[in-house]
Amino acid sequence: QVQLVESGGGLVQAGGSLRLSCAASGRSFSSSAMGWFRQAPGKEREFIASIGWRGGSTLYADSVKGRFTISRDNYKNTVYLQMSSLKSEDTAVYYCTASSVKLMPSSRASDFSSWGQGTQVTVSP
């Protein structure tokens, strides 16, 4: 299992930017696809972005494409989510996740086995 700790969440005005970080420890981070999901109050958890083990392949939800960028640093065992042009509908708890079976990006929550505790992102109108 990979242990994951997210940071970087907070309150931001609409149109602003935030960068989330996810520090990983434990089993081989560098051989795992990584992802970000989010869950807003009263809604199901939804896929946001995923990145392959080498960082060269990425996958995004249509709702964030062009505004969010996922990246990773395998030397620092960290994955990032740069969020720009934030909207009030981006308000949610954001979760970092790691796959134990996938090397390439995936949008399916069932492909990911390790999850962080989540970090709150609140976008004010």
PyRosetta script that sets phi, psi and omega in degrees:
from pyrosetta import init, pose_from_sequence

init()
pose = pose_from_sequence("QVQLVESGGGLVQAGGSLRLSCAASGRSFSSSAMGWFRQAPGKEREFIASIGWRGGSTLYADSVKGRFTISRDNYKNTVYLQMSSLKSEDTAVYYCTASSVKLMPSSRASDFSSWGQGTQVTVSP")
pose.set_psi(1, 147.3)
pose.set_omega(1, 175.6)
pose.set_phi(2, -104.0)
pose.set_psi(2, 132.5)
pose.set_omega(2, 175.1)
pose.set_phi(3, -93.1)
pose.set_psi(3, 135.0)
pose.set_omega(3, -173.3)
pose.set_phi(4, -127.6)
pose.set_psi(4, 135.4)
pose.set_omega(4, 177.7)
pose.set_phi(5, -131.7)
pose.set_psi(5, 116.9)
pose.set_omega(5, 179.2)
pose.set_phi(6, -88.8)
pose.set_psi(6, 154.1)
pose.set_omega(6, 174.1)
pose.set_phi(7, -154.0)
pose.set_psi(7, 166.6)
pose.set_omega(7, 174.9)
pose.set_phi(8, 103.8)
pose.set_psi(8, -4.7)
pose.set_omega(8, 178.3)
pose.set_phi(9, -71.4)
pose.set_psi(9, 170.4)
pose.set_omega(9, 178.9)
pose.set_phi(10, 163.2)
pose.set_psi(10, -164.2)
pose.set_omega(10, -179.5)
pose.set_phi(11, -102.5)
pose.set_psi(11, 131.7)
pose.set_omega(11, -179.5)
pose.set_phi(12, -143.9)
pose.set_psi(12, 151.0)
pose.set_omega(12, 177.6)
pose.set_phi(13, -78.9)
pose.set_psi(13, 153.8)
pose.set_omega(13, 176.1)
pose.set_phi(14, -55.8)
pose.set_psi(14, 137.3)
pose.set_omega(14, -176.4)
pose.set_phi(15, 92.5)
pose.set_psi(15, -12.1)
pose.set_omega(15, -178.8)
pose.set_phi(16, -84.0)
pose.set_psi(16, -174.1)
pose.set_omega(16, -176.6)
pose.set_phi(17, -131.9)
pose.set_psi(17, 153.7)
pose.set_omega(17, 172.7)
pose.set_phi(18, -145.7)
pose.set_psi(18, 152.3)
pose.set_omega(18, 172.2)
pose.set_phi(19, -122.6)
pose.set_psi(19, 120.6)
pose.set_omega(19, 175.0)
pose.set_phi(20, -92.2)
pose.set_psi(20, 143.7)
pose.set_omega(20, 175.5)
pose.set_phi(21, -122.3)
pose.set_psi(21, 151.7)
pose.set_omega(21, 177.4)
pose.set_phi(22, -137.4)
pose.set_psi(22, 110.7)
pose.set_omega(22, 179.6)
pose.set_phi(23, -91.6)
pose.set_psi(23, 130.2)
pose.set_omega(23, -177.2)
pose.set_phi(24, -112.8)
pose.set_psi(24, 146.0)
pose.set_omega(24, 174.3)
pose.set_phi(25, -144.2)
pose.set_psi(25, 161.4)
pose.set_omega(25, 179.3)
pose.set_phi(26, 107.1)
pose.set_psi(26, -135.1)
pose.set_omega(26, -177.4)
pose.set_phi(27, -61.6)
pose.set_psi(27, 169.6)
pose.set_omega(27, -169.3)
pose.set_phi(28, -57.7)
pose.set_psi(28, 97.1)
pose.set_omega(28, 177.7)
pose.set_phi(29, -61.1)
pose.set_psi(29, -41.8)
pose.set_omega(29, -171.9)
pose.set_phi(30, -68.9)
pose.set_psi(30, -11.2)
pose.set_omega(30, 177.6)
pose.set_phi(31, -109.0)
pose.set_psi(31, 21.1)
pose.set_omega(31, -178.3)
pose.set_phi(32, -120.3)
pose.set_psi(32, 137.1)
pose.set_omega(32, 164.8)
pose.set_phi(33, -68.4)
pose.set_psi(33, 145.7)
pose.set_omega(33, -179.3)
pose.set_phi(34, -122.6)
pose.set_psi(34, 157.2)
pose.set_omega(34, -179.3)
pose.set_phi(35, -150.4)
pose.set_psi(35, 164.9)
pose.set_omega(35, 171.6)
pose.set_phi(36, -125.3)
pose.set_psi(36, 133.0)
pose.set_omega(36, 173.2)
pose.set_phi(37, -124.6)
pose.set_psi(37, 165.3)
pose.set_omega(37, 175.4)
pose.set_phi(38, -142.9)
pose.set_psi(38, 157.2)
pose.set_omega(38, 178.1)
pose.set_phi(39, -139.7)
pose.set_psi(39, 119.0)
pose.set_omega(39, 176.6)
pose.set_phi(40, -92.6)
pose.set_psi(40, 157.4)
pose.set_omega(40, -179.4)
pose.set_phi(41, -56.1)
pose.set_psi(41, 129.9)
pose.set_omega(41, 178.0)
pose.set_phi(42, 77.4)
pose.set_psi(42, 5.1)
pose.set_omega(42, -178.7)
pose.set_phi(43, -122.3)
pose.set_psi(43, 162.7)
pose.set_omega(43, 177.9)
pose.set_phi(44, -79.1)
pose.set_psi(44, 157.9)
pose.set_omega(44, 176.3)
pose.set_phi(45, -65.1)
pose.set_psi(45, 135.7)
pose.set_omega(45, -177.7)
pose.set_phi(46, -127.2)
pose.set_psi(46, 148.6)
pose.set_omega(46, 178.4)
pose.set_phi(47, -69.9)
pose.set_psi(47, 140.1)
pose.set_omega(47, 176.8)
pose.set_phi(48, -116.2)
pose.set_psi(48, -56.7)
pose.set_omega(48, -175.3)
pose.set_phi(49, -158.8)
pose.set_psi(49, 154.7)
pose.set_omega(49, 177.6)
pose.set_phi(50, -145.1)
pose.set_psi(50, 153.9)
pose.set_omega(50, -178.8)
pose.set_phi(51, -138.7)
pose.set_psi(51, 141.5)
pose.set_omega(51, 179.8)
pose.set_phi(52, -74.8)
pose.set_psi(52, 171.9)
pose.set_omega(52, -171.4)
pose.set_phi(53, -63.0)
pose.set_psi(53, -29.5)
pose.set_omega(53, 178.9)
pose.set_phi(54, -93.7)
pose.set_psi(54, -9.0)
pose.set_omega(54, 179.3)
pose.set_phi(55, 87.9)
pose.set_psi(55, -3.1)
pose.set_omega(55, -176.3)
pose.set_phi(56, -85.3)
pose.set_psi(56, -16.7)
pose.set_omega(56, -178.7)
pose.set_phi(57, -118.1)
pose.set_psi(57, 133.1)
pose.set_omega(57, 179.7)
pose.set_phi(58, -134.6)
pose.set_psi(58, 161.0)
pose.set_omega(58, 179.7)
pose.set_phi(59, -143.7)
pose.set_psi(59, 137.3)
pose.set_omega(59, -177.3)
pose.set_phi(60, -131.8)
pose.set_psi(60, 149.6)
pose.set_omega(60, 168.7)
pose.set_phi(61, -71.5)
pose.set_psi(61, 147.9)
pose.set_omega(61, -179.5)
pose.set_phi(62, -58.9)
pose.set_psi(62, -30.9)
pose.set_omega(62, -175.9)
pose.set_phi(63, -67.9)
pose.set_psi(63, -19.7)
pose.set_omega(63, -177.5)
pose.set_phi(64, -119.9)
pose.set_psi(64, -4.2)
pose.set_omega(64, -177.4)
pose.set_phi(65, -59.2)
pose.set_psi(65, 130.8)
pose.set_omega(65, -178.7)
pose.set_phi(66, 89.4)
pose.set_psi(66, -13.7)
pose.set_omega(66, 179.5)
pose.set_phi(67, -113.6)
pose.set_psi(67, -32.8)
pose.set_omega(67, -178.2)
pose.set_phi(68, -110.3)
pose.set_psi(68, 148.2)
pose.set_omega(68, 176.4)
pose.set_phi(69, -134.6)
pose.set_psi(69, 126.0)
pose.set_omega(69, 176.0)
pose.set_phi(70, -99.5)
pose.set_psi(70, 141.2)
pose.set_omega(70, 177.8)
pose.set_phi(71, -149.7)
pose.set_psi(71, 169.3)
pose.set_omega(71, 179.9)
pose.set_phi(72, -146.9)
pose.set_psi(72, 153.8)
pose.set_omega(72, 174.9)
pose.set_phi(73, -127.3)
pose.set_psi(73, 101.8)
pose.set_omega(73, -175.9)
pose.set_phi(74, -70.8)
pose.set_psi(74, -19.2)
pose.set_omega(74, 175.7)
pose.set_phi(75, -75.2)
pose.set_psi(75, -30.1)
pose.set_omega(75, 179.7)
pose.set_phi(76, -99.4)
pose.set_psi(76, 0.6)
pose.set_omega(76, -177.9)
pose.set_phi(77, 52.3)
pose.set_psi(77, 45.9)
pose.set_omega(77, -175.9)
pose.set_phi(78, -134.9)
pose.set_psi(78, 141.1)
pose.set_omega(78, 173.1)
pose.set_phi(79, -119.2)
pose.set_psi(79, 145.8)
pose.set_omega(79, -175.2)
pose.set_phi(80, -123.1)
pose.set_psi(80, 155.4)
pose.set_omega(80, 170.7)
pose.set_phi(81, -133.9)
pose.set_psi(81, 105.4)
pose.set_omega(81, 176.2)
pose.set_phi(82, -86.9)
pose.set_psi(82, 121.9)
pose.set_omega(82, -176.7)
pose.set_phi(83, -116.8)
pose.set_psi(83, 125.9)
pose.set_omega(83, -179.7)
pose.set_phi(84, -128.1)
pose.set_psi(84, 166.1)
pose.set_omega(84, -179.8)
pose.set_phi(85, 48.6)
pose.set_psi(85, 48.0)
pose.set_omega(85, -174.9)
pose.set_phi(86, -66.5)
pose.set_psi(86, 145.3)
pose.set_omega(86, -179.3)
pose.set_phi(87, -120.0)
pose.set_psi(87, 160.7)
pose.set_omega(87, -179.7)
pose.set_phi(88, -60.4)
pose.set_psi(88, -30.3)
pose.set_omega(88, 180.0)
pose.set_phi(89, -73.9)
pose.set_psi(89, -4.8)
pose.set_omega(89, 173.4)
pose.set_phi(90, -83.3)
pose.set_psi(90, -6.5)
pose.set_omega(90, 178.9)
pose.set_phi(91, -61.7)
pose.set_psi(91, 124.4)
pose.set_omega(91, -176.6)
pose.set_phi(92, -178.7)
pose.set_psi(92, 171.6)
pose.set_omega(92, 166.6)
pose.set_phi(93, -89.9)
pose.set_psi(93, 128.9)
pose.set_omega(93, -177.1)
pose.set_phi(94, -104.3)
pose.set_psi(94, 131.6)
pose.set_omega(94, -176.8)
pose.set_phi(95, -117.7)
pose.set_psi(95, 134.9)
pose.set_omega(95, 172.1)
pose.set_phi(96, -92.4)
pose.set_psi(96, 145.8)
pose.set_omega(96, -177.8)
pose.set_phi(97, -147.0)
pose.set_psi(97, 152.1)
pose.set_omega(97, -179.3)
pose.set_phi(98, -127.5)
pose.set_psi(98, 144.5)
pose.set_omega(98, 179.9)
pose.set_phi(99, -100.2)
pose.set_psi(99, 141.9)
pose.set_omega(99, 174.8)
pose.set_phi(100, -99.9)
pose.set_psi(100, -3.3)
pose.set_omega(100, -176.1)
pose.set_phi(101, -124.9)
pose.set_psi(101, -15.8)
pose.set_omega(101, -173.9)
pose.set_phi(102, -112.7)
pose.set_psi(102, 135.1)
pose.set_omega(102, 171.0)
pose.set_phi(103, -96.5)
pose.set_psi(103, -29.3)
pose.set_omega(103, -177.0)
pose.set_phi(104, -100.0)
pose.set_psi(104, 161.9)
pose.set_omega(104, -176.5)
pose.set_phi(105, -60.5)
pose.set_psi(105, 150.2)
pose.set_omega(105, 177.7)
pose.set_phi(106, -145.9)
pose.set_psi(106, 149.4)
pose.set_omega(106, 176.6)
pose.set_phi(107, -103.3)
pose.set_psi(107, 1.4)
pose.set_omega(107, -176.0)
pose.set_phi(108, -93.8)
pose.set_psi(108, 124.2)
pose.set_omega(108, 179.3)
pose.set_phi(109, -60.1)
pose.set_psi(109, -30.1)
pose.set_omega(109, -177.8)
pose.set_phi(110, -69.2)
pose.set_psi(110, -14.6)
pose.set_omega(110, 176.9)
pose.set_phi(111, -82.3)
pose.set_psi(111, -7.6)
pose.set_omega(111, -175.6)
pose.set_phi(112, -113.1)
pose.set_psi(112, 133.1)
pose.set_omega(112, -173.4)
pose.set_phi(113, -112.3)
pose.set_psi(113, -21.1)
pose.set_omega(113, -179.6)
pose.set_phi(114, -114.6)
pose.set_psi(114, 135.3)
pose.set_omega(114, -176.5)
pose.set_phi(115, -132.5)
pose.set_psi(115, 143.4)
pose.set_omega(115, 173.8)
pose.set_phi(116, -80.9)
pose.set_psi(116, -179.3)
pose.set_omega(116, -177.2)
pose.set_phi(117, -83.8)
pose.set_psi(117, -13.4)
pose.set_omega(117, 177.7)
pose.set_phi(118, 96.1)
pose.set_psi(118, 152.1)
pose.set_omega(118, 175.8)
pose.set_phi(119, -135.9)
pose.set_psi(119, 135.9)
pose.set_omega(119, -174.9)
pose.set_phi(120, -82.4)
pose.set_psi(120, 132.7)
pose.set_omega(120, 172.1)
pose.set_phi(121, -120.4)
pose.set_psi(121, 122.8)
pose.set_omega(121, 179.3)
pose.set_phi(122, -122.4)
pose.set_psi(122, 123.7)
pose.set_omega(122, -179.7)
pose.set_phi(123, -110.7)
pose.set_psi(123, 117.5)
pose.set_omega(123, -179.1)
pose.set_phi(124, -88.9)
pose.set_psi(124, 145.0)
pose.set_omega(124, -177.0)
pose.set_phi(125, -62.9)
pose.dump_pdb("model.pdb")
